[in-house]
Amino acid sequence: MSTEVKIKEIAFVYHPVADIERARAFYGKLLGLKVLMEIEIAPGMWWIEYNIAGAALAISNMAAPEGSSGAGLALEVEDLDACLAAMSAAKVPLTIEPQDFPPCRVFGINTPDGHGIMFHQRKV
């Protein structure tokens, strides 16, 4: 098994928000961004992605991981399981355990400088 991670593209840039309605007004109405996807993860907890020239800006009112600055980067990978194996082989601790959502699977790490990165694989 190869321990090389194969990055395909930036999956999304993430901004946590405190008030989802205020954020919708700012990003959607004021900035005029078009919604790519809206998912209510749990009652009142939203994940919304906006299209910016083919890239996604994700906002959510779910809590940012502890120790995170909040804003983050998600990288689309060819094979999330192979990426997870590569992180494990390199003894990189996870900040976000592998999680399944309707459109994707993700897990997170911190870079050596403490910047959060999520690895992301679309299901479709």
C-alpha positions in Angstrom: 0.0 0.0 0.0 1.3 3.4 -1.0 1.7 6.1 1.7 1.6 8.9 -0.9 -1.4 11.2 -0.6 -3.0 12.2 -3.9 -4.5 15.6 -3.7 -7.0 16.4 -6.5 -8.1 20.0 -5.7 -9.2 22.3 -2.9 -12.5 20.9 -1.8 -13.5 24.0 0.1 -12.4 26.8 2.4 -14.3 26.9 5.7 -15.5 29.8 7.9 -17.3 29.0 11.1 -20.2 31.4 11.9 -22.1 32.2 15.1 -25.4 33.1 13.6 -26.5 31.2 10.5 -29.2 33.7 9.4 -26.9 36.6 9.7 -24.3 34.7 7.7 -26.8 33.8 5.0 -27.7 37.5 4.7 -24.0 38.4 4.4 -22.7 35.7 2.1 -25.8 35.1 0.0 -27.6 38.5 -0.1 -24.9 41.1 0.4 -22.1 39.3 -1.4 -24.5 37.6 -3.9 -22.9 34.2 -3.6 -24.8 31.3 -5.1 -25.6 28.3 -2.8 -24.1 25.0 -4.0 -25.4 22.9 -1.1 -27.3 23.3 2.2 -27.5 20.5 4.8 -29.0 20.7 8.2 -26.6 18.3 10.0 -28.7 18.4 13.3 -31.6 20.6 14.3 -30.5 24.2 13.9 -26.9 23.2 12.8 -26.2 24.0 9.2 -23.5 23.4 6.6 -23.8 25.7 3.6 -21.5 25.9 0.6 -21.3 28.8 -1.8 -19.8 28.8 -5.3 -17.0 31.2 -5.9 -15.6 30.8 -9.5 -15.8 27.0 -9.2 -14.4 26.8 -5.7 -16.5 26.3 -2.5 -16.7 28.5 0.5 -18.3 26.6 3.3 -19.9 28.2 6.3 -21.4 26.4 9.4 -22.6 27.2 12.8 -21.1 23.9 14.2 -18.3 24.5 16.6 -14.7 24.8 15.3 -12.4 22.0 16.5 -10.6 22.8 19.8 -7.3 24.6 19.2 -8.4 25.7 15.7 -8.5 29.3 14.5 -11.8 28.3 13.0 -11.1 29.0 9.3 -9.7 26.0 7.5 -8.8 24.3 4.3 -10.2 21.1 3.0 -8.3 19.2 0.3 -10.1 16.7 -2.0 -8.3 13.4 -2.1 -8.6 10.4 -4.5 -8.8 7.9 -1.7 -9.7 9.0 1.9 -8.8 5.6 3.4 -5.3 5.7 1.7 -4.8 9.2 3.0 -5.9 8.2 6.5 -3.4 5.3 6.3 -0.6 7.7 5.2 -1.3 10.0 8.2 -1.3 7.0 10.6 2.0 5.7 9.1 3.5 9.2 9.6 2.1 9.3 13.2 0.1 12.5 12.5 -2.6 12.8 15.2 -6.1 13.4 14.0 -8.0 16.6 15.1 -11.2 15.4 13.5 -12.0 11.7 13.5 -13.2 10.2 10.2 -16.9 11.2 9.7 -19.5 10.3 7.1 -22.0 12.9 5.7 -24.5 12.4 2.9 -22.3 13.9 0.2 -18.8 13.1 1.6 -16.4 11.6 4.1 -13.8 13.7 6.0 -11.1 13.7 8.7 -8.8 16.4 10.0 -5.2 17.1 11.1 -3.1 20.0 12.1 0.0 20.9 10.1 3.3 21.1 11.9 2.6 24.8 12.4 -0.8 24.2 13.8 -3.0 25.0 10.8 -6.1 22.9 10.4 -6.5 20.8 7.3 -9.4 18.5 6.5 -9.1 15.7 3.9 -12.3 15.3 2.0 -13.7 12.7 -0.5 -16.9 13.2 -2.3 -19.2 10.1 -2.5 -20.3 10.9 -6.0 
